[in-house]
């Protein structure tokens, strides 16, 4: 079994899924309860991540979804 850090799980999720990630996704898929902390760390490391609120009018609840725009890896492709 390969061990992946919580940070790597989030990176893999953002890179592989266009719809992004929510706190609920992080909790149910990976058991990660501090998604905002990891998003903040990624932004500090140069990752371009946007966020927006989504709403459920029936339950009057809102949550934040994070989406990857670009990563430091993508900006290095093609450079020598």
mmJSON file of the N, C-alpha and C atoms, coordinates in Angstrom:
{"data_MODEL":{"atom_site":{
"group_PDB":["ATOM","ATOM","ATOM","ATOM","ATOM","ATOM","ATOM","ATOM","ATOM","ATOM","ATOM","ATOM","ATOM","ATOM","ATOM","ATOM","ATOM","ATOM","ATOM","ATOM","ATOM","ATOM","ATOM","ATOM","ATOM","ATOM","ATOM","ATOM","ATOM","ATOM","ATOM","ATOM","ATOM","ATOM","ATOM","ATOM","ATOM","ATOM","ATOM","ATOM","ATOM","ATOM","ATOM","ATOM","ATOM","ATOM","ATOM","ATOM","ATOM","ATOM","ATOM","ATOM","ATOM","ATOM","ATOM","ATOM","ATOM","ATOM","ATOM","ATOM","ATOM","ATOM","ATOM","ATOM","ATOM","ATOM","ATOM","ATOM","ATOM","ATOM","ATOM","ATOM","ATOM","ATOM","ATOM","ATOM","ATOM","ATOM","ATOM","ATOM","ATOM","ATOM","ATOM","ATOM","ATOM","ATOM","ATOM","ATOM","ATOM","ATOM","ATOM","ATOM","ATOM","ATOM","ATOM","ATOM","ATOM","ATOM","ATOM","ATOM","ATOM","ATOM","ATOM","ATOM","ATOM","ATOM","ATOM","ATOM","ATOM","ATOM","ATOM","ATOM","ATOM","ATOM","ATOM","ATOM","ATOM","ATOM","ATOM","ATOM","ATOM","ATOM","ATOM","ATOM","ATOM","ATOM","ATOM","ATOM","ATOM","ATOM","ATOM","ATOM","ATOM","ATOM","ATOM","ATOM","ATOM","ATOM","ATOM","ATOM","ATOM","ATOM","ATOM","ATOM","ATOM","ATOM","ATOM","ATOM","ATOM","ATOM","ATOM","ATOM","ATOM","ATOM","ATOM","ATOM","ATOM","ATOM","ATOM","ATOM","ATOM","ATOM","ATOM","ATOM","ATOM","ATOM","ATOM","ATOM","ATOM","ATOM","ATOM","ATOM","ATOM","ATOM","ATOM","ATOM","ATOM","ATOM","ATOM","ATOM","ATOM","ATOM","ATOM","ATOM","ATOM","ATOM","ATOM","ATOM","ATOM","ATOM","ATOM","ATOM","ATOM","ATOM","ATOM","ATOM","ATOM","ATOM","ATOM","ATOM","ATOM","ATOM","ATOM","ATOM","ATOM","ATOM","ATOM","ATOM","ATOM","ATOM","ATOM","ATOM","ATOM","ATOM","ATOM","ATOM","ATOM","ATOM","ATOM","ATOM","ATOM","ATOM","ATOM","ATOM","ATOM","ATOM","ATOM","ATOM","ATOM","ATOM","ATOM","ATOM","ATOM","ATOM","ATOM","ATOM","ATOM","ATOM","ATOM","ATOM"],
"id":[1,2,3,4,5,6,7,8,9,10,11,12,13,14,15,16,17,18,19,20,21,22,23,24,25,26,27,28,29,30,31,32,33,34,35,36,37,38,39,40,41,42,43,44,45,46,47,48,49,50,51,52,53,54,55,56,57,58,59,60,61,62,63,64,65,66,67,68,69,70,71,72,73,74,75,76,77,78,79,80,81,82,83,84,85,86,87,88,89,90,91,92,93,94,95,96,97,98,99,100,101,102,103,104,105,106,107,108,109,110,111,112,113,114,115,116,117,118,119,120,121,122,123,124,125,126,127,128,129,130,131,132,133,134,135,136,137,138,139,140,141,142,143,144,145,146,147,148,149,150,151,152,153,154,155,156,157,158,159,160,161,162,163,164,165,166,167,168,169,170,171,172,173,174,175,176,177,178,179,180,181,182,183,184,185,186,187,188,189,190,191,192,193,194,195,196,197,198,199,200,201,202,203,204,205,206,207,208,209,210,211,212,213,214,215,216,217,218,219,220,221,222,223,224,225,226,227,228,229,230,231,232,233,234,235,236,237,238,239,240],
"type_symbol":["N","C","C","N","C","C","N","C","C","N","C","C","N","C","C","N","C","C","N","C","C","N","C","C","N","C","C","N","C","C","N","C","C","N","C","C","N","C","C","N","C","C","N","C","C","N","C","C","N","C","C","N","C","C","N","C","C","N","C","C","N","C","C","N","C","C","N","C","C","N","C","C","N","C","C","N","C","C","N","C","C","N","C","C","N","C","C","N","C","C","N","C","C","N","C","C","N","C","C","N","C","C","N","C","C","N","C","C","N","C","C","N","C","C","N","C","C","N","C","C","N","C","C","N","C","C","N","C","C","N","C","C","N","C","C","N","C","C","N","C","C","N","C","C","N","C","C","N","C","C","N","C","C","N","C","C","N","C","C","N","C","C","N","C","C","N","C","C","N","C","C","N","C","C","N","C","C","N","C","C","N","C","C","N","C","C","N","C","C","N","C","C","N","C","C","N","C","C","N","C","C","N","C","C","N","C","C","N","C","C","N","C","C","N","C","C","N","C","C","N","C","C","N","C","C","N","C","C","N","C","C","N","C","C","N","C","C","N","C","C"],
"label_atom_id":["N","CA","C","N","CA","C","N","CA","C","N","CA","C","N","CA","C","N","CA","C","N","CA","C","N","CA","C","N","CA","C","N","CA","C","N","CA","C","N","CA","C","N","CA","C","N","CA","C","N","CA","C","N","CA","C","N","CA","C","N","CA","C","N","CA","C","N","CA","C","N","CA","C","N","CA","C","N","CA","C","N","CA","C","N","CA","C","N","CA","C","N","CA","C","N","CA","C","N","CA","C","N","CA","C","N","CA","C","N","CA","C","N","CA","C","N","CA","C","N","CA","C","N","CA","C","N","CA","C","N","CA","C","N","CA","C","N","CA","C","N","CA","C","N","CA","C","N","CA","C","N","CA","C","N","CA","C","N","CA","C","N","CA","C","N","CA","C","N","CA","C","N","CA","C","N","CA","C","N","CA","C","N","CA","C","N","CA","C","N","CA","C","N","CA","C","N","CA","C","N","CA","C","N","CA","C","N","CA","C","N","CA","C","N","CA","C","N","CA","C","N","CA","C","N","CA","C","N","CA","C","N","CA","C","N","CA","C","N","CA","C","N","CA","C","N","CA","C","N","CA","C","N","CA","C","N","CA","C","N","CA","C","N","CA","C","N","CA","C","N","CA","C","N","CA","C","N","CA","C"],
"label_alt_id":[null,null,null,null,null,null,null,null,null,null,null,null,null,null,null,null,null,null,null,null,null,null,null,null,null,null,null,null,null,null,null,null,null,null,null,null,null,null,null,null,null,null,null,null,null,null,null,null,null,null,null,null,null,null,null,null,null,null,null,null,null,null,null,null,null,null,null,null,null,null,null,null,null,null,null,null,null,null,null,null,null,null,null,null,null,null,null,null,null,null,null,null,null,null,null,null,null,null,null,null,null,null,null,null,null,null,null,null,null,null,null,null,null,null,null,null,null,null,null,null,null,null,null,null,null,null,null,null,null,null,null,null,null,null,null,null,null,null,null,null,null,null,null,null,null,null,null,null,null,null,null,null,null,null,null,null,null,null,null,null,null,null,null,null,null,null,null,null,null,null,null,null,null,null,null,null,null,null,null,null,null,null,null,null,null,null,null,null,null,null,null,null,null,null,null,null,null,null,null,null,null,null,null,null,null,null,null,null,null,null,null,null,null,null,null,null,null,null,null,null,null,null,null,null,null,null,null,null,null,null,null,null,null,null,null,null,null,null,null,null],
"label_comp_id":["UNK","UNK","UNK","UNK","UNK","UNK","UNK","UNK","UNK","UNK","UNK","UNK","UNK","UNK","UNK","UNK","UNK","UNK","UNK","UNK","UNK","UNK","UNK","UNK","UNK","UNK","UNK","UNK","UNK","UNK","UNK","UNK","UNK","UNK","UNK","UNK","UNK","UNK","UNK","UNK","UNK","UNK","UNK","UNK","UNK","UNK","UNK","UNK","UNK","UNK","UNK","UNK","UNK","UNK","UNK","UNK","UNK","UNK","UNK","UNK","UNK","UNK","UNK","UNK","UNK","UNK","UNK","UNK","UNK","UNK","UNK","UNK","UNK","UNK","UNK","UNK","UNK","UNK","UNK","UNK","UNK","UNK","UNK","UNK","UNK","UNK","UNK","UNK","UNK","UNK","UNK","UNK","UNK","UNK","UNK","UNK","UNK","UNK","UNK","UNK","UNK","UNK","UNK","UNK","UNK","UNK","UNK","UNK","UNK","UNK","UNK","UNK","UNK","UNK","UNK","UNK","UNK","UNK","UNK","UNK","UNK","UNK","UNK","UNK","UNK","UNK","UNK","UNK","UNK","UNK","UNK","UNK","UNK","UNK","UNK","UNK","UNK","UNK","UNK","UNK","UNK","UNK","UNK","UNK","UNK","UNK","UNK","UNK","UNK","UNK","UNK","UNK","UNK","UNK","UNK","UNK","UNK","UNK","UNK","UNK","UNK","UNK","UNK","UNK","UNK","UNK","UNK","UNK","UNK","UNK","UNK","UNK","UNK","UNK","UNK","UNK","UNK","UNK","UNK","UNK","UNK","UNK","UNK","UNK","UNK","UNK","UNK","UNK","UNK","UNK","UNK","UNK","UNK","UNK","UNK","UNK","UNK","UNK","UNK","UNK","UNK","UNK","UNK","UNK","UNK","UNK","UNK","UNK","UNK","UNK","UNK","UNK","UNK","UNK","UNK","UNK","UNK","UNK","UNK","UNK","UNK","UNK","UNK","UNK","UNK","UNK","UNK","UNK","UNK","UNK","UNK","UNK","UNK","UNK","UNK","UNK","UNK","UNK","UNK","UNK"],
"label_asym_id":["A","A","A","A","A","A","A","A","A","A","A","A","A","A","A","A","A","A","A","A","A","A","A","A","A","A","A","A","A","A","A","A","A","A","A","A","A","A","A","A","A","A","A","A","A","A","A","A","A","A","A","A","A","A","A","A","A","A","A","A","A","A","A","A","A","A","A","A","A","A","A","A","A","A","A","A","A","A","A","A","A","A","A","A","A","A","A","A","A","A","A","A","A","A","A","A","A","A","A","A","A","A","A","A","A","A","A","A","A","A","A","A","A","A","A","A","A","A","A","A","A","A","A","A","A","A","A","A","A","A","A","A","A","A","A","A","A","A","A","A","A","A","A","A","A","A","A","A","A","A","A","A","A","A","A","A","A","A","A","A","A","A","A","A","A","A","A","A","A","A","A","A","A","A","A","A","A","A","A","A","A","A","A","A","A","A","A","A","A","A","A","A","A","A","A","A","A","A","A","A","A","A","A","A","A","A","A","A","A","A","A","A","A","A","A","A","A","A","A","A","A","A","A","A","A","A","A","A","A","A","A","A","A","A","A","A","A","A","A","A"],
"label_entity_id":["1","1","1","1","1","1","1","1","1","1","1","1","1","1","1","1","1","1","1","1","1","1","1","1","1","1","1","1","1","1","1","1","1","1","1","1","1","1","1","1","1","1","1","1","1","1","1","1","1","1","1","1","1","1","1","1","1","1","1","1","1","1","1","1","1","1","1","1","1","1","1","1","1","1","1","1","1","1","1","1","1","1","1","1","1","1","1","1","1","1","1","1","1","1","1","1","1","1","1","1","1","1","1","1","1","1","1","1","1","1","1","1","1","1","1","1","1","1","1","1","1","1","1","1","1","1","1","1","1","1","1","1","1","1","1","1","1","1","1","1","1","1","1","1","1","1","1","1","1","1","1","1","1","1","1","1","1","1","1","1","1","1","1","1","1","1","1","1","1","1","1","1","1","1","1","1","1","1","1","1","1","1","1","1","1","1","1","1","1","1","1","1","1","1","1","1","1","1","1","1","1","1","1","1","1","1","1","1","1","1","1","1","1","1","1","1","1","1","1","1","1","1","1","1","1","1","1","1","1","1","1","1","1","1","1","1","1","1","1","1"],
"label_seq_id":[1,1,1,2,2,2,3,3,3,4,4,4,5,5,5,6,6,6,7,7,7,8,8,8,9,9,9,10,10,10,11,11,11,12,12,12,13,13,13,14,14,14,15,15,15,16,16,16,17,17,17,18,18,18,19,19,19,20,20,20,21,21,21,22,22,22,23,23,23,24,24,24,25,25,25,26,26,26,27,27,27,28,28,28,29,29,29,30,30,30,31,31,31,32,32,32,33,33,33,34,34,34,35,35,35,36,36,36,37,37,37,38,38,38,39,39,39,40,40,40,41,41,41,42,42,42,43,43,43,44,44,44,45,45,45,46,46,46,47,47,47,48,48,48,49,49,49,50,50,50,51,51,51,52,52,52,53,53,53,54,54,54,55,55,55,56,56,56,57,57,57,58,58,58,59,59,59,60,60,60,61,61,61,62,62,62,63,63,63,64,64,64,65,65,65,66,66,66,67,67,67,68,68,68,69,69,69,70,70,70,71,71,71,72,72,72,73,73,73,74,74,74,75,75,75,76,76,76,77,77,77,78,78,78,79,79,79,80,80,80],
"pdbx_PDB_ins_code":[null,null,null,null,null,null,null,null,null,null,null,null,null,null,null,null,null,null,null,null,null,null,null,null,null,null,null,null,null,null,null,null,null,null,null,null,null,null,null,null,null,null,null,null,null,null,null,null,null,null,null,null,null,null,null,null,null,null,null,null,null,null,null,null,null,null,null,null,null,null,null,null,null,null,null,null,null,null,null,null,null,null,null,null,null,null,null,null,null,null,null,null,null,null,null,null,null,null,null,null,null,null,null,null,null,null,null,null,null,null,null,null,null,null,null,null,null,null,null,null,null,null,null,null,null,null,null,null,null,null,null,null,null,null,null,null,null,null,null,null,null,null,null,null,null,null,null,null,null,null,null,null,null,null,null,null,null,null,null,null,null,null,null,null,null,null,null,null,null,null,null,null,null,null,null,null,null,null,null,null,null,null,null,null,null,null,null,null,null,null,null,null,null,null,null,null,null,null,null,null,null,null,null,null,null,null,null,null,null,null,null,null,null,null,null,null,null,null,null,null,null,null,null,null,null,null,null,null,null,null,null,null,null,null,null,null,null,null,null,null],
"Cartn_x":[0.841,0.0,0.887,0.575,1.335,0.74,1.599,1.153,1.189,0.065,0.017,-0.422,0.218,-0.15,-1.512,-2.114,-3.384,-3.229,-2.102,-1.848,-1.826,-1.171,-1.096,-2.466,-3.276,-4.634,-5.443,-5.313,-6.036,-5.512,-4.198,-3.601,-4.098,-4.052,-4.505,-5.97,-6.783,-8.207,-8.399,-7.736,-7.875,-7.403,-6.333,-5.78,-6.61,-7.341,-8.05,-9.547,-10.079,-11.531,-11.814,-12.465,-12.751,-13.754,-14.603,-15.628,-15.063,-13.834,-13.217,-13.491,-13.379,-13.545,-14.234,-15.062,-15.699,-15.213,-15.521,-15.162,-15.816,-17.066,-17.766,-17.073,-16.618,-15.862,-14.612,-13.9,-12.659,-12.924,-14.004,-14.336,-14.748,-15.687,-16.22,-15.251,-14.49,-13.576,-12.248,-11.749,-10.39,-10.264,-11.341,-11.262,-10.519,-10.427,-9.72,-10.732,-10.513,-11.465,-11.001,-9.79,-9.275,-8.873,-9.806,-9.524,-9.035,-9.665,-9.283,-7.812,-7.31,-5.902,-4.993,-5.325,-4.494,-4.607,-5.793,-5.962,-5.108,-5.104,-4.282,-2.799,-2.342,-0.94,-0.588,-1.475,-1.224,-1.133,-2.021,-1.972,-0.658,-0.202,1.079,2.251,2.102,3.149,3.043,2.115,2.024,0.924,0.079,-1.034,-2.138,-2.721,-3.812,-5.133,-5.811,-7.054,-8.136,-9.249,-10.373,-11.395,-12.272,-13.346,-14.614,-15.715,-17.009,-17.993,-18.995,-20.038,-21.116,-21.616,-22.764,-23.867,-25.106,-26.245,-27.255,-27.899,-29.048,-30.24,-31.112,-32.24,-33.221,-33.357,-34.303,-33.893,-32.608,-32.141,-31.537,-31.417,-30.836,-29.395,-28.649,-27.246,-26.331,-25.112,-24.119,-22.79,-21.973,-20.652,-19.741,-18.443,-17.466,-16.877,-16.742,-16.103,-14.81,-13.743,-12.429,-12.114,-11.581,-11.205,-9.793,-9.066,-7.69,-7.688,-7.001,-6.793,-5.456,-4.408,-3.087,-2.222,-1.224,-0.308,1.101,1.997,3.385,3.996,3.529,4.021,3.692,2.475,2.034,2.864,3.255,4.025,5.456,5.943,7.303,7.413,6.275,6.293,6.777,7.717,8.225,9.425,9.72,10.885,12.094,13.243,14.491,15.333],
"Cartn_y":[-1.184,0.0,1.248,2.188,3.424,4.441,5.069,6.093,7.445,8.161,9.508,10.455,11.618,12.592,13.192,13.837,14.501,15.583,16.292,17.316,16.692,15.55,14.901,14.405,13.931,13.506,14.673,15.833,17.018,17.466,17.475,17.851,16.912,15.63,14.646,14.866,15.154,15.393,16.633,17.733,18.968,18.803,18.051,17.877,16.926,16.027,15.019,15.296,16.229,16.469,17.936,18.183,19.558,20.26,19.487,20.128,20.667,20.317,20.831,19.956,20.585,19.851,20.743,20.125,20.811,20.163,20.801,20.21,18.85,18.74,17.459,16.38,16.731,15.776,15.311,16.269,15.944,15.024,15.287,14.47,13.059,12.971,11.657,10.813,11.454,10.696,10.361,11.272,11.121,11.229,11.587,11.758,13.028,13.99,15.248,16.281,16.815,17.752,19.208,19.463,20.839,21.222,21.124,21.415,22.847,23.815,25.223,25.453,24.753,24.87,24.424,23.308,22.807,23.692,24.23,25.149,26.393,26.909,28.078,27.772,26.615,26.233,26.103,25.524,25.39,26.759,27.658,29.022,29.706,29.519,30.102,29.512,28.299,27.629,27.912,28.789,29.19,28.547,27.754,27.135,28.173,28.233,29.156,28.395,28.676,27.979,29.029,28.873,29.785,29.101,29.901,29.338,30.139,29.495,30.166,29.408,30.146,29.528,28.918,27.794,27.152,27.089,27.152,27.206,26.114,25.649,24.76,25.524,25.98,26.806,26.043,24.738,23.943,23.847,23.64,23.496,24.79,25.8,27.086,26.933,26.052,25.82,26.294,26.656,27.031,26.366,26.206,25.613,26.182,26.031,26.558,25.434,25.691,24.757,25.384,24.601,25.047,24.37,25.161,24.627,25.075,24.181,24.458,25.176,26.332,27.027,26.631,26.663,26.239,25.871,25.068,24.64,25.097,25.153,25.497,24.519,23.27,22.264,22.663,23.151,23.502,24.65,25.593,26.733,26.356,25.213,24.781,23.922,23.468,22.625,23.457,22.942,23.64,24.533,24.754,25.565,24.685,25.2,24.419,24.992],
"Cartn_z":[0.0,0.0,0.0,-0.85,-0.932,0.019,0.812,1.742,1.047,1.074,0.533,1.636,1.697,2.715,2.383,3.368,3.13,2.064,2.095,1.088,-0.307,-0.468,-1.768,-2.223,-1.304,-1.652,-2.216,-1.589,-2.051,-3.417,-3.587,-4.873,-5.973,-5.712,-6.708,-7.067,-6.067,-6.302,-7.175,-6.831,-7.592,-9.035,-9.219,-10.566,-11.43,-10.809,-11.59,-11.765,-11.019,-11.081,-11.357,-12.46,-12.876,-11.965,-11.305,-10.466,-9.158,-8.827,-7.614,-6.4,-5.223,-3.971,-2.936,-2.123,-0.999,0.295,1.404,2.699,2.871,2.407,2.53,1.697,0.492,-0.331,0.42,1.007,1.716,2.91,3.627,4.801,4.38,3.429,3.075,2.253,1.363,0.503,1.174,2.017,2.545,4.062,4.749,6.2,6.605,5.695,5.959,6.432,7.625,8.205,8.133,7.675,7.629,6.209,5.281,3.879,3.683,4.325,4.146,4.501,5.491,5.882,4.737,4.117,3.019,1.779,1.517,0.387,0.619,1.825,2.161,1.937,2.392,2.21,0.728,-0.06,-1.494,-2.159,-1.794,-2.355,-1.989,-0.768,-0.345,-1.134,-1.626,-2.409,-3.911,-4.294,-5.683,-6.503,-5.879,-6.592,-6.768,-7.96,-8.233,-8.069,-6.954,-6.613,-6.377,-7.072,-6.854,-5.961,-5.382,-4.568,-4.788,-4.549,-4.601,-3.714,-3.25,-2.431,-3.314,-2.872,-3.487,-2.433,-2.884,-1.975,-2.282,-1.237,-1.372,-0.8,-1.682,-1.249,-0.365,-0.613,0.175,1.638,1.878,3.257,3.809,2.954,3.341,3.845,3.201,3.571,2.462,2.852,1.853,2.192,1.175,1.345,0.275,0.488,-0.446,-1.281,-2.587,-3.513,-4.003,-3.986,-4.446,-5.772,-6.732,-8.042,-8.392,-9.01,-9.423,-10.769,-10.811,-12.079,-12.685,-11.866,-12.342,-11.147,-11.428,-10.384,-10.734,-9.757,-10.058,-11.054,-11.049,-11.993,-13.426,-13.637,-14.997,-15.563,-14.713,-15.199,-15.55,-15.057,-15.326,-16.587,-17.098,-18.299,-19.483,-20.205,-21.372,-21.08,-19.787,-19.436,-19.262,-19.645,-19.497,-18.39],
"occupancy":[1.0,1.0,1.0,1.0,1.0,1.0,1.0,1.0,1.0,1.0,1.0,1.0,1.0,1.0,1.0,1.0,1.0,1.0,1.0,1.0,1.0,1.0,1.0,1.0,1.0,1.0,1.0,1.0,1.0,1.0,1.0,1.0,1.0,1.0,1.0,1.0,1.0,1.0,1.0,1.0,1.0,1.0,1.0,1.0,1.0,1.0,1.0,1.0,1.0,1.0,1.0,1.0,1.0,1.0,1.0,1.0,1.0,1.0,1.0,1.0,1.0,1.0,1.0,1.0,1.0,1.0,1.0,1.0,1.0,1.0,1.0,1.0,1.0,1.0,1.0,1.0,1.0,1.0,1.0,1.0,1.0,1.0,1.0,1.0,1.0,1.0,1.0,1.0,1.0,1.0,1.0,1.0,1.0,1.0,1.0,1.0,1.0,1.0,1.0,1.0,1.0,1.0,1.0,1.0,1.0,1.0,1.0,1.0,1.0,1.0,1.0,1.0,1.0,1.0,1.0,1.0,1.0,1.0,1.0,1.0,1.0,1.0,1.0,1.0,1.0,1.0,1.0,1.0,1.0,1.0,1.0,1.0,1.0,1.0,1.0,1.0,1.0,1.0,1.0,1.0,1.0,1.0,1.0,1.0,1.0,1.0,1.0,1.0,1.0,1.0,1.0,1.0,1.0,1.0,1.0,1.0,1.0,1.0,1.0,1.0,1.0,1.0,1.0,1.0,1.0,1.0,1.0,1.0,1.0,1.0,1.0,1.0,1.0,1.0,1.0,1.0,1.0,1.0,1.0,1.0,1.0,1.0,1.0,1.0,1.0,1.0,1.0,1.0,1.0,1.0,1.0,1.0,1.0,1.0,1.0,1.0,1.0,1.0,1.0,1.0,1.0,1.0,1.0,1.0,1.0,1.0,1.0,1.0,1.0,1.0,1.0,1.0,1.0,1.0,1.0,1.0,1.0,1.0,1.0,1.0,1.0,1.0,1.0,1.0,1.0,1.0,1.0,1.0,1.0,1.0,1.0,1.0,1.0,1.0,1.0,1.0,1.0,1.0,1.0,1.0],
"B_iso_or_equiv":[0.0,0.0,0.0,0.0,0.0,0.0,0.0,0.0,0.0,0.0,0.0,0.0,0.0,0.0,0.0,0.0,0.0,0.0,0.0,0.0,0.0,0.0,0.0,0.0,0.0,0.0,0.0,0.0,0.0,0.0,0.0,0.0,0.0,0.0,0.0,0.0,0.0,0.0,0.0,0.0,0.0,0.0,0.0,0.0,0.0,0.0,0.0,0.0,0.0,0.0,0.0,0.0,0.0,0.0,0.0,0.0,0.0,0.0,0.0,0.0,0.0,0.0,0.0,0.0,0.0,0.0,0.0,0.0,0.0,0.0,0.0,0.0,0.0,0.0,0.0,0.0,0.0,0.0,0.0,0.0,0.0,0.0,0.0,0.0,0.0,0.0,0.0,0.0,0.0,0.0,0.0,0.0,0.0,0.0,0.0,0.0,0.0,0.0,0.0,0.0,0.0,0.0,0.0,0.0,0.0,0.0,0.0,0.0,0.0,0.0,0.0,0.0,0.0,0.0,0.0,0.0,0.0,0.0,0.0,0.0,0.0,0.0,0.0,0.0,0.0,0.0,0.0,0.0,0.0,0.0,0.0,0.0,0.0,0.0,0.0,0.0,0.0,0.0,0.0,0.0,0.0,0.0,0.0,0.0,0.0,0.0,0.0,0.0,0.0,0.0,0.0,0.0,0.0,0.0,0.0,0.0,0.0,0.0,0.0,0.0,0.0,0.0,0.0,0.0,0.0,0.0,0.0,0.0,0.0,0.0,0.0,0.0,0.0,0.0,0.0,0.0,0.0,0.0,0.0,0.0,0.0,0.0,0.0,0.0,0.0,0.0,0.0,0.0,0.0,0.0,0.0,0.0,0.0,0.0,0.0,0.0,0.0,0.0,0.0,0.0,0.0,0.0,0.0,0.0,0.0,0.0,0.0,0.0,0.0,0.0,0.0,0.0,0.0,0.0,0.0,0.0,0.0,0.0,0.0,0.0,0.0,0.0,0.0,0.0,0.0,0.0,0.0,0.0,0.0,0.0,0.0,0.0,0.0,0.0,0.0,0.0,0.0,0.0,0.0,0.0],
"pdbx_formal_charge":[null,null,null,null,null,null,null,null,null,null,null,null,null,null,null,null,null,null,null,null,null,null,null,null,null,null,null,null,null,null,null,null,null,null,null,null,null,null,null,null,null,null,null,null,null,null,null,null,null,null,null,null,null,null,null,null,null,null,null,null,null,null,null,null,null,null,null,null,null,null,null,null,null,null,null,null,null,null,null,null,null,null,null,null,null,null,null,null,null,null,null,null,null,null,null,null,null,null,null,null,null,null,null,null,null,null,null,null,null,null,null,null,null,null,null,null,null,null,null,null,null,null,null,null,null,null,null,null,null,null,null,null,null,null,null,null,null,null,null,null,null,null,null,null,null,null,null,null,null,null,null,null,null,null,null,null,null,null,null,null,null,null,null,null,null,null,null,null,null,null,null,null,null,null,null,null,null,null,null,null,null,null,null,null,null,null,null,null,null,null,null,null,null,null,null,null,null,null,null,null,null,null,null,null,null,null,null,null,null,null,null,null,null,null,null,null,null,null,null,null,null,null,null,null,null,null,null,null,null,null,null,null,null,null,null,null,null,null,null,null],
"auth_seq_id":[1,1,1,2,2,2,3,3,3,4,4,4,5,5,5,6,6,6,7,7,7,8,8,8,9,9,9,10,10,10,11,11,11,12,12,12,13,13,13,14,14,14,15,15,15,16,16,16,17,17,17,18,18,18,19,19,19,20,20,20,21,21,21,22,22,22,23,23,23,24,24,24,25,25,25,26,26,26,27,27,27,28,28,28,29,29,29,30,30,30,31,31,31,32,32,32,33,33,33,34,34,34,35,35,35,36,36,36,37,37,37,38,38,38,39,39,39,40,40,40,41,41,41,42,42,42,43,43,43,44,44,44,45,45,45,46,46,46,47,47,47,48,48,48,49,49,49,50,50,50,51,51,51,52,52,52,53,53,53,54,54,54,55,55,55,56,56,56,57,57,57,58,58,58,59,59,59,60,60,60,61,61,61,62,62,62,63,63,63,64,64,64,65,65,65,66,66,66,67,67,67,68,68,68,69,69,69,70,70,70,71,71,71,72,72,72,73,73,73,74,74,74,75,75,75,76,76,76,77,77,77,78,78,78,79,79,79,80,80,80],
"auth_comp_id":["UNK","UNK","UNK","UNK","UNK","UNK","UNK","UNK","UNK","UNK","UNK","UNK","UNK","UNK","UNK","UNK","UNK","UNK","UNK","UNK","UNK","UNK","UNK","UNK","UNK","UNK","UNK","UNK","UNK","UNK","UNK","UNK","UNK","UNK","UNK","UNK","UNK","UNK","UNK","UNK","UNK","UNK","UNK","UNK","UNK","UNK","UNK","UNK","UNK","UNK","UNK","UNK","UNK","UNK","UNK","UNK","UNK","UNK","UNK","UNK","UNK","UNK","UNK","UNK","UNK","UNK","UNK","UNK","UNK","UNK","UNK","UNK","UNK","UNK","UNK","UNK","UNK","UNK","UNK","UNK","UNK","UNK","UNK","UNK","UNK","UNK","UNK","UNK","UNK","UNK","UNK","UNK","UNK","UNK","UNK","UNK","UNK","UNK","UNK","UNK","UNK","UNK","UNK","UNK","UNK","UNK","UNK","UNK","UNK","UNK","UNK","UNK","UNK","UNK","UNK","UNK","UNK","UNK","UNK","UNK","UNK","UNK","UNK","UNK","UNK","UNK","UNK","UNK","UNK","UNK","UNK","UNK","UNK","UNK","UNK","UNK","UNK","UNK","UNK","UNK","UNK","UNK","UNK","UNK","UNK","UNK","UNK","UNK","UNK","UNK","UNK","UNK","UNK","UNK","UNK","UNK","UNK","UNK","UNK","UNK","UNK","UNK","UNK","UNK","UNK","UNK","UNK","UNK","UNK","UNK","UNK","UNK","UNK","UNK","UNK","UNK","UNK","UNK","UNK","UNK","UNK","UNK","UNK","UNK","UNK","UNK","UNK","UNK","UNK","UNK","UNK","UNK","UNK","UNK","UNK","UNK","UNK","UNK","UNK","UNK","UNK","UNK","UNK","UNK","UNK","UNK","UNK","UNK","UNK","UNK","UNK","UNK","UNK","UNK","UNK","UNK","UNK","UNK","UNK","UNK","UNK","UNK","UNK","UNK","UNK","UNK","UNK","UNK","UNK","UNK","UNK","UNK","UNK","UNK","UNK","UNK","UNK","UNK","UNK","UNK"],
"auth_asym_id":["A","A","A","A","A","A","A","A","A","A","A","A","A","A","A","A","A","A","A","A","A","A","A","A","A","A","A","A","A","A","A","A","A","A","A","A","A","A","A","A","A","A","A","A","A","A","A","A","A","A","A","A","A","A","A","A","A","A","A","A","A","A","A","A","A","A","A","A","A","A","A","A","A","A","A","A","A","A","A","A","A","A","A","A","A","A","A","A","A","A","A","A","A","A","A","A","A","A","A","A","A","A","A","A","A","A","A","A","A","A","A","A","A","A","A","A","A","A","A","A","A","A","A","A","A","A","A","A","A","A","A","A","A","A","A","A","A","A","A","A","A","A","A","A","A","A","A","A","A","A","A","A","A","A","A","A","A","A","A","A","A","A","A","A","A","A","A","A","A","A","A","A","A","A","A","A","A","A","A","A","A","A","A","A","A","A","A","A","A","A","A","A","A","A","A","A","A","A","A","A","A","A","A","A","A","A","A","A","A","A","A","A","A","A","A","A","A","A","A","A","A","A","A","A","A","A","A","A","A","A","A","A","A","A","A","A","A","A","A","A"],
"auth_atom_id":["N","CA","C","N","CA","C","N","CA","C","N","CA","C","N","CA","C","N","CA","C","N","CA","C","N","CA","C","N","CA","C","N","CA","C","N","CA","C","N","CA","C","N","CA","C","N","CA","C","N","CA","C","N","CA","C","N","CA","C","N","CA","C","N","CA","C","N","CA","C","N","CA","C","N","CA","C","N","CA","C","N","CA","C","N","CA","C","N","CA","C","N","CA","C","N","CA","C","N","CA","C","N","CA","C","N","CA","C","N","CA","C","N","CA","C","N","CA","C","N","CA","C","N","CA","C","N","CA","C","N","CA","C","N","CA","C","N","CA","C","N","CA","C","N","CA","C","N","CA","C","N","CA","C","N","CA","C","N","CA","C","N","CA","C","N","CA","C","N","CA","C","N","CA","C","N","CA","C","N","CA","C","N","CA","C","N","CA","C","N","CA","C","N","CA","C","N","CA","C","N","CA","C","N","CA","C","N","CA","C","N","CA","C","N","CA","C","N","CA","C","N","CA","C","N","CA","C","N","CA","C","N","CA","C","N","CA","C","N","CA","C","N","CA","C","N","CA","C","N","CA","C","N","CA","C","N","CA","C","N","CA","C","N","CA","C","N","CA","C","N","CA","C","N","CA","C","N","CA","C"],
"pdbx_PDB_model_num":[1,1,1,1,1,1,1,1,1,1,1,1,1,1,1,1,1,1,1,1,1,1,1,1,1,1,1,1,1,1,1,1,1,1,1,1,1,1,1,1,1,1,1,1,1,1,1,1,1,1,1,1,1,1,1,1,1,1,1,1,1,1,1,1,1,1,1,1,1,1,1,1,1,1,1,1,1,1,1,1,1,1,1,1,1,1,1,1,1,1,1,1,1,1,1,1,1,1,1,1,1,1,1,1,1,1,1,1,1,1,1,1,1,1,1,1,1,1,1,1,1,1,1,1,1,1,1,1,1,1,1,1,1,1,1,1,1,1,1,1,1,1,1,1,1,1,1,1,1,1,1,1,1,1,1,1,1,1,1,1,1,1,1,1,1,1,1,1,1,1,1,1,1,1,1,1,1,1,1,1,1,1,1,1,1,1,1,1,1,1,1,1,1,1,1,1,1,1,1,1,1,1,1,1,1,1,1,1,1,1,1,1,1,1,1,1,1,1,1,1,1,1,1,1,1,1,1,1,1,1,1,1,1,1,1,1,1,1,1,1]
}}}
